[in-house]
Amino acid sequence: MQLKNDLGTAPIGTVLKDHPRIGEILAKYDIGCVTCGVGICLLKDVVSIHALGDEVEQKIEDEINTYLDEQ
């Protein structure tokens, strides 16, 4: 994933704390990391480990980058 501000290398807990909207985007694709209490997985790994396929991963990347552009 090529996310703006190198956000893909940030821990999911930090990402969700700073950008709750990203949690909503992930939840839309049945990635339930919003409820994780540990939050140390990297955002890019969270998406790839769900093996959603290249097309869906690209949609997630595009949605997150669009959101980040709006910030």
Secondary structure as GFF3:
##gff-version 3
##sequence-region A 1 71
A	DSSP	three_ten_helix	4	9	.	.	.	ID=ss1
A	DSSP	alpha_helix	12	18	.	.	.	ID=ss2
A	DSSP	alpha_helix	20	28	.	.	.	ID=ss3
A	DSSP	three_ten_helix	33	35	.	.	.	ID=ss4
A	DSSP	alpha_helix	43	48	.	.	.	ID=ss5
A	DSSP	alpha_helix	54	70	.	.	.	ID=ss6
###
